[in-house]
Amino acid sequence: MSLDFYTIDDFDLEDKTVLVRVDINSPVDPNTGLILDDTRIKLHAGTIKELSNKGAKTVVLAHQSRPGKKDFTTLEQHAKVLSKLLNHEVEYVDDIFGSNARIAISKMQKGDIILLENVRFYSEEVLNRDPRAQAETHMVKKLAPLADYFINDAFAAAHRSQASLVGFAFKLPSGAGRVMERELKALYNALDNVKKPCVYVLGGVKVDDSIMVMEHTLENGSADYVLTTGLVANIFLKAAGFDIGTYNEDFIEKKGYLEYVKKAEKMMEKFRGKIKIPVDLALYIDDKRVEYPVSEIPDKPIYDIGTETIKNYAEIIRSAETLFANGPAGVFEKEDFNIGTEDLLNAIASAPGFSIIGGGHLAAAANQMGLSGISHISSGGGASINMLAGEKLPVVEVLREVSSKKFHL
Protein backbone atom coordinates (compact mmCIF):
# COMPACT_ATOMS: atom_id res chain seq x y z
CA MET A 1 0.00 0.00 0.00
CA SER A 2 1.43 3.39 -0.99
CA LEU A 3 1.75 6.41 1.28
CA ASP A 4 -0.90 8.38 -0.62
CA PHE A 5 -0.83 11.47 1.57
CA TYR A 6 1.33 14.52 2.08
CA THR A 7 4.55 14.62 4.07
CA ILE A 8 6.85 17.43 5.23
CA ASP A 9 8.44 17.43 1.76
CA ASP A 10 5.21 18.71 0.20
CA PHE A 11 5.09 22.00 2.10
CA ASP A 12 7.08 25.23 2.09
CA LEU A 13 7.32 25.81 5.82
CA GLU A 14 9.64 28.81 6.07
CA ASP A 15 8.22 31.44 8.42
CA LYS A 16 5.01 29.41 8.69
CA THR A 17 3.33 28.33 11.92
CA VAL A 18 3.19 24.55 12.10
CA LEU A 19 1.22 22.50 14.61
CA VAL A 20 2.98 19.14 15.01
CA ARG A 21 1.38 16.31 16.99
CA VAL A 22 3.94 13.91 18.45
CA ASP A 23 3.77 11.01 20.90
CA ILE A 24 6.38 11.62 23.59
CA ASN A 25 4.41 9.75 26.24
CA SER A 26 7.22 8.49 28.51
CA PRO A 27 7.71 6.45 31.69
CA VAL A 28 7.70 8.92 34.61
CA ASP A 29 8.73 8.34 38.23
CA PRO A 30 5.52 9.08 40.18
CA ASN A 31 7.50 10.27 43.20
CA THR A 32 9.99 12.64 41.54
CA GLY A 33 8.17 13.46 38.31
CA LEU A 34 11.39 12.70 36.42
CA ILE A 35 11.29 11.02 33.03
CA LEU A 36 12.80 7.54 33.29
CA ASP A 37 13.23 6.84 29.58
CA ASP A 38 13.47 9.41 26.76
CA THR A 39 13.32 7.00 23.80
CA ARG A 40 10.15 8.46 22.32
CA ILE A 41 11.32 12.03 22.83
CA LYS A 42 14.53 11.22 20.94
CA LEU A 43 12.47 9.63 18.18
CA HIS A 44 10.38 12.75 17.53
CA ALA A 45 13.25 15.19 18.09
CA GLY A 46 14.33 14.61 14.49
CA THR A 47 11.01 15.77 13.06
CA ILE A 48 10.86 18.80 15.37
CA LYS A 49 14.44 19.78 14.55
CA GLU A 50 13.79 19.50 10.82
CA LEU A 51 10.73 21.75 11.06
CA SER A 52 12.69 24.34 13.03
CA ASN A 53 15.62 24.16 10.58
CA LYS A 54 13.21 24.79 7.71
CA GLY A 55 12.31 28.08 9.39
CA ALA A 56 8.95 26.99 10.77
CA LYS A 57 7.45 28.32 13.98
CA THR A 58 6.93 24.90 15.53
CA VAL A 59 4.09 24.38 18.00
CA VAL A 60 4.29 20.91 19.55
CA LEU A 61 1.16 19.09 20.74
CA ALA A 62 1.58 15.97 22.88
CA HIS A 63 0.13 13.95 25.73
CA GLN A 64 1.44 12.18 28.81
CA SER A 65 -0.47 9.18 30.14
CA ARG A 66 -4.20 9.60 30.78
CA PRO A 67 -6.54 10.76 33.57
CA GLY A 68 -6.46 8.55 36.66
CA LYS A 69 -2.90 7.30 36.13
CA LYS A 70 -0.03 8.16 38.50
CA ASP A 71 2.11 9.41 35.60
CA PHE A 72 -0.61 11.74 34.29
CA THR A 73 1.35 14.96 34.58
CA THR A 74 2.46 18.16 32.87
CA LEU A 75 4.91 18.31 29.96
CA GLU A 76 7.36 20.65 31.71
CA GLN A 77 9.96 17.88 32.10
CA HIS A 78 9.46 16.84 28.47
CA ALA A 79 10.28 20.37 27.30
CA LYS A 80 13.54 20.34 29.28
CA VAL A 81 14.56 16.95 27.88
CA LEU A 82 13.66 18.04 24.37
CA SER A 83 15.66 21.27 24.75
CA LYS A 84 18.77 19.26 25.68
CA LEU A 85 18.32 16.79 22.83
CA LEU A 86 17.85 19.56 20.26
CA ASN A 87 20.42 21.92 21.77
CA HIS A 88 17.69 24.49 21.20
CA GLU A 89 15.34 26.09 23.72
CA VAL A 90 11.88 24.55 23.72
CA GLU A 91 9.53 26.88 25.55
CA TYR A 92 7.00 25.10 27.75
CA VAL A 93 3.58 26.77 27.87
CA ASP A 94 1.32 25.55 30.67
CA ASP A 95 -1.79 26.06 28.57
CA ILE A 96 -3.36 24.23 25.62
CA PHE A 97 -5.57 26.65 23.73
CA GLY A 98 -6.32 29.42 26.24
CA SER A 99 -5.09 33.00 25.98
CA ASN A 100 -1.59 32.14 27.30
CA ALA A 101 -1.08 29.54 24.56
CA ARG A 102 -2.48 31.76 21.82
CA ILE A 103 -0.36 34.75 22.87
CA ALA A 104 2.79 32.56 23.00
CA ILE A 105 2.08 31.32 19.45
CA SER A 106 1.46 34.84 18.13
CA LYS A 107 4.86 36.00 19.45
CA MET A 108 6.87 33.21 17.80
CA GLN A 109 9.75 33.92 15.40
CA LYS A 110 11.24 31.75 12.63
CA GLY A 111 12.83 28.62 14.09
CA ASP A 112 11.14 28.94 17.50
CA ILE A 113 9.75 25.84 19.21
CA ILE A 114 7.10 25.75 21.92
CA LEU A 115 5.55 22.76 23.66
CA LEU A 116 1.96 23.24 24.78
CA GLU A 117 0.51 21.55 27.86
CA ASN A 118 -0.57 17.89 27.98
CA VAL A 119 -3.54 17.81 25.57
CA ARG A 120 -5.26 15.18 27.71
CA PHE A 121 -5.75 17.80 30.42
CA TYR A 122 -8.56 18.91 28.11
CA SER A 123 -11.54 16.61 28.75
CA GLU A 124 -12.72 16.37 25.11
CA GLU A 125 -9.31 15.01 24.05
CA VAL A 126 -9.80 11.65 25.74
CA LEU A 127 -13.02 10.96 23.81
CA ASN A 128 -12.70 8.74 20.74
CA ARG A 129 -15.22 10.08 18.24
CA ASP A 130 -15.79 10.52 14.52
CA PRO A 131 -12.90 12.57 13.10
CA ARG A 132 -15.19 15.22 11.66
CA ALA A 133 -16.77 15.74 15.09
CA GLN A 134 -13.26 16.21 16.53
CA ALA A 135 -12.67 19.04 14.04
CA GLU A 136 -15.38 21.02 15.85
CA THR A 137 -13.87 20.81 19.34
CA HIS A 138 -12.76 23.95 21.18
CA MET A 139 -9.10 22.97 20.91
CA VAL A 140 -9.18 22.74 17.13
CA LYS A 141 -11.33 25.84 16.68
CA LYS A 142 -9.00 27.94 18.86
CA LEU A 143 -5.62 26.73 17.56
CA ALA A 144 -6.23 26.05 13.86
CA PRO A 145 -6.72 29.74 12.91
CA LEU A 146 -3.25 30.50 14.34
CA ALA A 147 -1.45 27.91 12.17
CA ASP A 148 -0.63 27.40 8.50
CA TYR A 149 -0.02 23.64 8.54
CA PHE A 150 -0.59 20.53 10.63
CA ILE A 151 1.99 17.72 10.75
CA ASN A 152 1.02 14.45 12.41
CA ASP A 153 4.01 12.46 13.65
CA ALA A 154 2.23 10.50 16.41
CA PHE A 155 2.25 7.00 14.90
CA ALA A 156 2.04 5.39 18.35
CA ALA A 157 -1.38 7.01 18.80
CA ALA A 158 -2.55 6.60 15.19
CA HIS A 159 -5.17 4.02 16.19
CA ARG A 160 -7.06 6.67 18.19
CA SER A 161 -9.59 9.18 16.87
CA GLN A 162 -9.01 12.04 19.29
CA ALA A 163 -9.22 15.80 18.76
CA SER A 164 -5.51 16.64 18.55
CA LEU A 165 -4.86 13.62 16.33
CA VAL A 166 -7.58 13.90 13.67
CA GLY A 167 -9.38 17.22 14.12
CA PHE A 168 -6.80 19.66 12.72
CA ALA A 169 -6.50 17.80 9.42
CA PHE A 170 -9.94 19.08 8.38
CA LYS A 171 -8.96 22.69 9.08
CA LEU A 172 -5.36 22.91 7.83
CA PRO A 173 -3.21 21.50 5.00
CA SER A 174 -1.85 18.36 6.70
CA GLY A 175 0.81 15.72 6.26
CA ALA A 176 2.84 13.05 8.01
CA GLY A 177 5.98 13.67 10.03
CA ARG A 178 9.13 11.60 9.65
CA VAL A 179 8.31 9.06 12.39
CA MET A 180 4.85 8.45 10.92
CA GLU A 181 6.33 8.19 7.44
CA ARG A 182 9.04 5.69 8.44
CA GLU A 183 6.67 3.51 10.46
CA LEU A 184 4.07 3.25 7.72
CA LYS A 185 6.63 2.59 4.99
CA ALA A 186 8.18 -0.26 6.99
CA LEU A 187 4.87 -1.85 7.98
CA TYR A 188 3.19 -1.50 4.59
CA ASN A 189 6.27 -2.86 2.86
CA ALA A 190 6.29 -5.90 5.14
CA LEU A 191 2.54 -6.51 4.90
CA ASP A 192 2.44 -6.07 1.11
CA ASN A 193 5.47 -8.28 0.48
CA VAL A 194 5.16 -11.15 2.92
CA LYS A 195 7.82 -13.74 2.15
CA LYS A 196 7.30 -17.31 3.29
CA PRO A 197 7.55 -18.82 5.77
CA CYS A 198 6.00 -16.04 7.84
CA VAL A 199 6.11 -16.41 11.63
CA TYR A 200 4.31 -14.43 14.31
CA VAL A 201 5.63 -14.46 17.90
CA LEU A 202 2.83 -13.24 20.16
CA GLY A 203 2.99 -12.84 23.92
CA GLY A 204 2.51 -10.33 26.71
CA VAL A 205 -0.70 -9.83 28.67
CA LYS A 206 -2.88 -8.13 26.02
CA VAL A 207 -4.55 -11.32 24.90
CA ASP A 208 -7.33 -9.60 22.96
CA ASP A 209 -4.77 -7.87 20.72
CA SER A 210 -2.90 -11.11 20.02
CA ILE A 211 -6.07 -13.09 19.29
CA MET A 212 -7.17 -10.36 16.87
CA VAL A 213 -3.86 -10.58 15.00
CA MET A 214 -3.91 -14.39 15.01
CA GLU A 215 -7.42 -14.57 13.60
CA HIS A 216 -6.66 -12.13 10.80
CA THR A 217 -3.29 -13.53 9.74
CA LEU A 218 -4.27 -17.20 9.94
CA GLU A 219 -7.53 -16.60 8.09
CA ASN A 220 -5.86 -14.73 5.24
CA GLY A 221 -3.02 -17.23 5.07
CA SER A 222 -0.21 -14.76 5.70
CA ALA A 223 0.93 -16.51 8.89
CA ASP A 224 2.50 -19.95 8.58
CA TYR A 225 3.15 -20.30 12.31
CA VAL A 226 2.15 -18.43 15.44
CA LEU A 227 4.41 -18.98 18.45
CA THR A 228 2.60 -18.23 21.72
CA THR A 229 4.28 -16.91 24.86
CA GLY A 230 3.25 -14.93 27.94
CA LEU A 231 -0.39 -14.91 29.03
CA VAL A 232 -1.38 -15.74 25.45
CA ALA A 233 0.40 -19.09 25.82
CA ASN A 234 -1.30 -19.80 29.15
CA ILE A 235 -4.71 -19.40 27.55
CA PHE A 236 -3.83 -21.71 24.68
CA LEU A 237 -2.36 -24.26 27.08
CA LYS A 238 -5.60 -24.26 29.04
CA ALA A 239 -7.53 -24.54 25.77
CA ALA A 240 -5.38 -27.55 24.85
CA GLY A 241 -6.41 -29.30 28.08
CA PHE A 242 -3.37 -28.67 30.27
CA ASP A 243 -3.81 -27.93 33.96
CA ILE A 244 -2.06 -24.59 34.43
CA GLY A 245 -2.96 -24.32 38.13
CA THR A 246 -5.57 -22.34 40.03
CA TYR A 247 -3.27 -19.33 40.48
CA ASN A 248 -2.80 -18.88 36.73
CA GLU A 249 -6.45 -19.60 35.92
CA ASP A 250 -7.50 -16.96 38.45
CA PHE A 251 -5.12 -14.47 36.83
CA ILE A 252 -6.75 -15.08 33.44
CA GLU A 253 -10.18 -14.54 34.98
CA LYS A 254 -9.01 -11.39 36.80
CA LYS A 255 -7.82 -9.96 33.48
CA GLY A 256 -11.22 -10.69 31.94
CA TYR A 257 -9.87 -13.17 29.37
CA LEU A 258 -11.75 -16.39 30.26
CA GLU A 259 -13.94 -15.97 27.17
CA TYR A 260 -10.83 -16.38 25.00
CA VAL A 261 -10.22 -19.96 26.17
CA LYS A 262 -13.15 -21.27 24.07
CA LYS A 263 -12.03 -19.14 21.16
CA ALA A 264 -8.52 -20.56 21.49
CA GLU A 265 -9.93 -24.11 21.39
CA LYS A 266 -11.70 -23.40 18.11
CA MET A 267 -8.64 -21.73 16.61
CA MET A 268 -6.37 -24.66 17.49
CA GLU A 269 -8.85 -27.04 15.88
CA LYS A 270 -9.26 -24.91 12.76
CA PHE A 271 -5.58 -24.09 12.28
CA ARG A 272 -4.16 -27.39 13.46
CA GLY A 273 -0.36 -27.39 13.64
CA LYS A 274 0.01 -23.69 12.96
CA ILE A 275 -0.39 -22.41 16.52
CA LYS A 276 2.55 -23.48 18.67
CA ILE A 277 2.32 -23.70 22.46
CA PRO A 278 5.12 -24.14 25.02
CA VAL A 279 6.36 -27.61 26.01
CA ASP A 280 7.82 -26.31 29.27
CA LEU A 281 7.49 -23.27 31.50
CA ALA A 282 9.43 -21.36 34.14
CA LEU A 283 7.56 -20.84 37.41
CA TYR A 284 8.20 -18.46 40.28
CA ILE A 285 8.81 -20.65 43.33
CA ASP A 286 10.49 -19.39 46.51
CA ASP A 287 12.00 -16.41 44.67
CA LYS A 288 13.60 -18.72 42.11
CA ARG A 289 13.13 -19.79 38.50
CA VAL A 290 12.05 -23.44 38.38
CA GLU A 291 11.20 -25.12 35.08
CA TYR A 292 8.55 -27.80 34.55
CA PRO A 293 7.13 -29.61 31.51
CA VAL A 294 3.59 -28.39 30.74
CA SER A 295 2.19 -31.76 31.77
CA GLU A 296 3.44 -31.28 35.36
CA ILE A 297 2.76 -27.60 36.13
CA PRO A 298 2.39 -27.00 39.89
CA ASP A 299 -0.04 -24.41 41.24
CA LYS A 300 2.50 -21.57 41.14
CA PRO A 301 2.84 -18.39 39.06
CA ILE A 302 4.01 -18.93 35.46
CA TYR A 303 6.63 -16.26 34.75
CA ASP A 304 8.35 -17.38 31.53
CA ILE A 305 8.63 -20.03 28.84
CA GLY A 306 11.08 -22.86 29.48
CA THR A 307 14.42 -23.84 27.92
CA GLU A 308 13.05 -26.51 25.55
CA THR A 309 10.35 -24.15 24.32
CA ILE A 310 12.96 -21.48 23.66
CA LYS A 311 14.99 -23.97 21.58
CA ASN A 312 11.93 -25.10 19.61
CA TYR A 313 10.77 -21.56 18.94
CA ALA A 314 14.26 -20.31 18.01
CA GLU A 315 14.52 -23.04 15.37
CA ILE A 316 11.25 -21.95 13.75
CA ILE A 317 12.24 -18.26 14.00
CA ARG A 318 15.57 -18.81 12.26
CA SER A 319 13.83 -20.51 9.33
CA ALA A 320 11.44 -17.59 8.77
CA GLU A 321 11.65 -15.15 5.87
CA THR A 322 9.22 -12.72 7.54
CA LEU A 323 8.87 -12.23 11.30
CA PHE A 324 6.45 -10.19 13.37
CA ALA A 325 6.78 -10.16 17.16
CA ASN A 326 4.75 -8.47 19.88
CA GLY A 327 4.70 -8.85 23.66
CA PRO A 328 7.35 -10.26 26.01
CA ALA A 329 7.61 -14.01 26.68
CA GLY A 330 7.29 -13.57 30.44
CA VAL A 331 7.88 -11.25 33.37
CA PHE A 332 11.04 -9.93 31.71
CA GLU A 333 11.47 -7.08 34.23
CA LYS A 334 12.28 -9.68 36.91
CA GLU A 335 15.77 -11.16 36.96
CA ASP A 336 15.88 -14.82 35.89
CA PHE A 337 12.58 -14.47 34.03
CA ASN A 338 13.87 -12.37 31.14
CA ILE A 339 15.54 -15.40 29.53
CA GLY A 340 12.66 -16.28 27.20
CA THR A 341 12.19 -12.70 26.00
CA GLU A 342 15.90 -12.06 25.45
CA ASP A 343 16.66 -15.41 23.81
CA LEU A 344 13.76 -15.05 21.37
CA LEU A 345 14.81 -11.48 20.56
CA ASN A 346 18.35 -12.71 19.90
CA ALA A 347 16.94 -15.42 17.61
CA ILE A 348 14.87 -12.82 15.74
CA ALA A 349 17.89 -10.53 15.39
CA SER A 350 20.01 -13.36 13.98
CA ALA A 351 17.32 -14.64 11.61
CA PRO A 352 17.98 -13.89 7.92
CA GLY A 353 14.41 -12.77 7.21
CA PHE A 354 12.75 -9.35 7.49
CA SER A 355 11.70 -8.75 11.11
CA ILE A 356 9.41 -6.27 12.87
CA ILE A 357 8.99 -5.77 16.61
CA GLY A 358 5.55 -4.31 17.24
CA GLY A 359 6.23 -1.69 19.89
CA GLY A 360 5.42 -1.72 23.60
CA HIS A 361 7.38 -3.71 26.18
CA LEU A 362 9.05 -5.98 23.62
CA ALA A 363 10.35 -2.96 21.69
CA ALA A 364 11.67 -1.50 24.95
CA ALA A 365 13.47 -4.78 25.71
CA ALA A 366 14.96 -4.91 22.19
CA ASN A 367 16.17 -1.31 22.49
CA GLN A 368 17.72 -2.00 25.90
CA MET A 369 19.58 -4.97 24.43
CA GLY A 370 20.91 -2.82 21.60
CA LEU A 371 20.09 -5.40 18.95
CA SER A 372 21.16 -4.45 15.44
CA GLY A 373 19.76 -7.37 13.43
CA ILE A 374 16.07 -6.47 13.71
CA SER A 375 14.76 -4.80 10.55
CA HIS A 376 12.28 -2.47 12.23
CA ILE A 377 11.38 -1.74 15.86
CA SER A 378 8.05 0.06 15.97
CA SER A 379 7.38 2.98 18.29
CA GLY A 380 3.70 2.12 18.61
CA GLY A 381 2.40 -1.15 20.01
CA GLY A 382 -1.31 -0.44 19.67
CA ALA A 383 -1.03 1.13 16.22
CA SER A 384 1.20 -1.61 14.78
CA ILE A 385 -0.98 -4.36 16.28
CA ASN A 386 -4.06 -2.82 14.68
CA MET A 387 -2.30 -2.73 11.32
CA LEU A 388 -1.22 -6.36 11.63
CA ALA A 389 -4.82 -7.27 12.46
CA GLY A 390 -6.08 -5.59 9.29
CA GLU A 391 -7.66 -2.66 11.12
CA LYS A 392 -7.63 0.84 9.63
CA LEU A 393 -5.88 3.57 11.61
CA PRO A 394 -8.06 6.70 12.00
CA VAL A 395 -5.09 9.09 11.75
CA VAL A 396 -3.87 7.51 8.51
CA GLU A 397 -7.35 7.41 6.99
CA VAL A 398 -7.84 11.10 7.76
CA LEU A 399 -4.45 12.01 6.23
CA ARG A 400 -5.47 10.14 3.09
CA GLU A 401 -8.86 11.82 2.96
CA VAL A 402 -7.57 15.37 3.30
CA SER A 403 -4.67 14.77 0.91
CA SER A 404 -7.13 13.67 -1.77
CA LYS A 405 -8.75 17.11 -1.54
CA LYS A 406 -5.56 18.64 -2.96
CA PHE A 407 -5.20 21.57 -0.62
CA HIS A 408 -3.51 24.53 -2.26
CA LEU A 409 0.04 24.27 -1.01
N, C-alpha and C positions, 0 to 999 in steps of 0.2 A: 504494500500500500504506500502510495507516495505522500510526501508532506505537502499537501495541496492547500497551504495557507502561508501567510506572510511571516517573515522573520525580520530580525534587526536589519539585515542587508537590504530590505526593500524600502527603508525609510531614510530620509535626510533629517538627522536629529540635531544638527548644530543649532544651538541657542533655542531649542525647543524644550518644553516641559514634558517629561515622560514619567508616567506612573508605571512602576514595575512591581509586579506581584511575585514574591519569592517565597520559598518555604525554608526558613531558617529555624524551625522548631527544633530545639536542642535539649538534651538532658540537663536539668538544673538541680543543684543541691538545694533541697527545700529549707535547709537551715541557714545557709549563707547567701543563697540567691545567685551563687556563682555558676557559670556555665561549665559543665563537666567535659563536654566534647564539642568541638567547633567544626566537625566535618561538614555539616550542611552549610554553615556560614562560608567556609572556604569554597565550597562548590559554587555558590551563587556570587561570590566575590568577583569572579571573572566576568560575568555578565554586567554587574554593576560598574566595574572598572571600565569596561568597554564603552558603556553608555556615557560615562563621565568623560572619557578620552575623546569621544566623538563630539563633545561640546554640549551634551544634553544637561538640562537641569533635572537631576534624577531624584524622584520621589519614591521611596521604597515602602511598599505595603507588605506586612507579614503578620504571622500569628505565633503565639507560644502556648502550647497545650490547649486546654478547653476548660470552661467553667466547672468548678467542683474538684479539680485536680490540684494537688499540692504545688505543682510547678507552673500553675496558671499565674503568670506574672507579667510585669512590664518588659519592654524591649530595651531598657536603658543599658543593660549589660551587653546586649547584642550589638548596639551601636558602638560601644567601646571596642569590642572584639573586631568588628568590621573595620573600624578606623585603623587599628593596628595592622590588620591583614592588607588593607589597601594603601597604607602609608598616606592616608588622606582623611581629613576630618569628616566624619559622618555625624551630622547634627541630629540629636535625638529630640523629637517633639512629643511631649506627653499629651497628645491630642490626636484624634483621628480625622474628623472633618469639621470640627468647631472653628471658632474664629482664630484661635492660636495657630492651628494647622494651616488655615487658609492664608493668614498673614505671612507665616513662614514661607509658604510656597511662593507668594507674590514677591517676596524680597530676594528670591534666589537669582544667582548669576550663573553664567556658563560654567559647567564643570562641577557645580555644587551638588552635594548629596545630602538628603535628609531622610531619616527613618521615622515614620509616623508610629504612633502607639499601636499596641497589639489590637488588630482589627476585631478579635473575638471579645474585646471588652464591649463592643457594640452588639446588643442583643439580637438584632436581625441577621448578623453575620453567621450565627451558628445554625440558622434554619436552612435546610436543603429544599430548594423550591425550583420551579421552572425558571430557566435562565432569563427569560424576558421579564418575569416578575421581579427578579433581582436587579434588573436595570432601573427599576423605579424606586429603589430604596433610597433613604436619605443620604447614605454614604456616597452612592454613585451620583445622585443629583447635585450634591454639594462639591464633590471633587472633580468630576468630569469637565465642567466648564473651565477649570483652571489649567487643564492639560491639553497637549496637542496629540499625544499618542499613548497607547497602553501596550505594555509588553508583559506577557505572562510567562514566567520562568518556573512556576511552582508545579513541576511535574508530580511531586510526591503528594500533592493535594488535587490532582487532575480528575480524580474520580468523584469529587464533590461539586455540587452545584450551589455554591454560596456567593453572596453578593460581590465580594472583592475578587472572586475568581472568574465569574462569568458575566457580571453586570456591566462592567465598563466597556466590554467589547461591542455592545450595541450603541454606545455613545461616542466612541473614539476609534480612529483607525488603529487596528490591533494586530499584533504578531507574536510569535514565540521567541523566548529568550534562548540563550545558548544551551542551558541545561535541558530545557524542554526539547529543543531540537535534537540534541545528542541522544537523549533517552528514546525518543520516538523513532529515530533512524535505526538505532540498534535493535529495538524490539520488533519493529515492522520488518526489518531485514531478516531477523531470525524466524519470525512467524511466517513470512512469505516464502522463505527458502529453507524449509525444514529438511535437513539431510538425515537419512536413516542409518543406523537405528537412533531413535529419539528417546531420551530417558528423562523422566521427571523425578526429582528427589524432593518429597514433600513431608514437612514435619512441623514442629512448633505446636502451639496450643490453639491456633485459630483453625479449628477443624472445618468450619463451614466454608472458609476460603479454599482450603485444600480439596474438599469434596467437590466444590464448584469447578475447580480447574480439572480435576480428575474426570468428572462427567463429560465436560466439553472436549477434552483432548482424546479421551478413549473413544467417545462416540464418533468424532470426526476422523479418527484413525491416525492422528498426528503423533500420539504417544505409543511407543512400542512397549515400554515398561514404566511402571510407577513404583518407586522405592519408598516405602512408608517408614517414618521415624517419629519421635516425639509422641504427643498425645494422639496424633493421627494413627500411628502404629498400634497404640493400645486399643483404640476403637476397632480396628480391623482384626486384631488378635481376638478380641471378645467376639466379634462377628464370626470368626473362624472356629469358635467353640473352645478357646483356651480360657482357663480360669486365671484371671489377672489379679485376683485378690480383692477383698472388700474395700480396702483403702483406695485402690485405683479406680474401682467401679464408682465409689462415692465421689471421687474427684471429677469423673466424667459427668455424673449427674449434677454436681454443684456448678459445673460450667454450662449446663443446659444442653449437653450434646447426646443424651441418651437416644434421641430420635434417630441419630445418624448410625446407630448400630445396625438397625434393620436395613437401612439404605446401603450400608457397607456389605451386608450379606448378599443383597441382590447384585451389587456391583461385582463382587468376587465370583458370583455364579455366572454373570453375563460376560465378564472379561477374564475368564479363567486363564491363569498363568501369567497374566500381564501385571497384576498387582502383587508386589512382593512384600511380605511381612517378615519381621525379625525371627531368627531361630534361637537367639539368646538375648538376654537383657541384663543391664547393670542396675542393681537395687541399692538403695541407701539404707544400710544396716549398721547401727552403732557407729555412726560417723564415718563409715567406710564404704568403698565401692566393692560390692560382691556380685559376681555374675552367676546367672542361672539359665539353663535351657528353658524355653517358653513352656515346656510341658511340666516344669517343676517350680513355677513361680510362687514364692511365699507371699504372705499377706503383708508386704512392705512396699514403700514408695518406689516406683520405677523412675529412674533418673537418667537413663541413657540406654542406647543399644549396646549389645555385647560384642566381643572380639570376633566371633565367627560371622556375625551379621555384617560387621564392618568389612571383613574380607570378601564376603559374598557380594556385597553392594559395590565395593571398590572395583571388583572384576567387571561387573556390568557397566559401571561408570566409564572405565577405561576403554570399553569397546564402543562407546557412543560417539556418533558424529555430531549430535546436537544435544545439549544438556540444559535443563532449566532446574534451578533449585530454589526452594523457599522454606524458611523455618529451620531452627536448630534441631539437632538429633536428640537433645536432652537438656538437662539443666546445666548449660555450658558455662554459666557464671560461677558455678561451684567447682572448686578444684577436684580433680579425679573424675568429674562427670562431663568434662569438655572433650574427652577423647573421641567420641563418635562424631561430634560436629567438626573437630579439627581434622581428623583422619579423612572424612568424606570430602571436606574442602580441599585438602591436599590432593586427593584422588581426582577431583574435578579440575584442579589447576594443572595437573600433569596429563590429563586426558587430551588427545589430539584434536577433538572436536570443538565446535563453537559452543561456548558456555555462558550462561547468564545467571547471576544471583539476583533474586527478586526483592531486594531491599530488606528493611527491618533488621531484626536481630542477627540473621545470618550474614547480611551485608556488613554489619558492624563487626562481626567476628572475622570475616574475610579481610576487612580493612586493618584490623588489629594485627592480623597475622602477616600483613604485607605481602600477600600473594600476588605474583605477577602473571601467572598463567591463565587467569580467568578473563574471558573475552570482554565481559561487561558486568559491572556491579551496579545495580540500579539504586537510585536514591529514594525510590518510593515503593514500599511494600504493597500498600493497598492499590495503588494505581497499576503497578505491573501485574499484580495478581488478577485484577479485573481485565486487563488486556489478554492475559493468558487464558482466561475463562471465556473469552469472546465477547465481553461486555464493552459497550461504548463508553468513552470517558467524556463527561459533560464539557470540560474545558476544551478538549480537542474538537469536539463537534461544533462548539460555538466558534472557535477560531476558523474552522472550515466554512461555516455559514457566513460569517462576516467577510471573510476573504473573497467569497464568491460574489459579493456585492460590488467588488472593485472600487473601494474607496478611492477618492482622488488623493494621490500621494503628494 
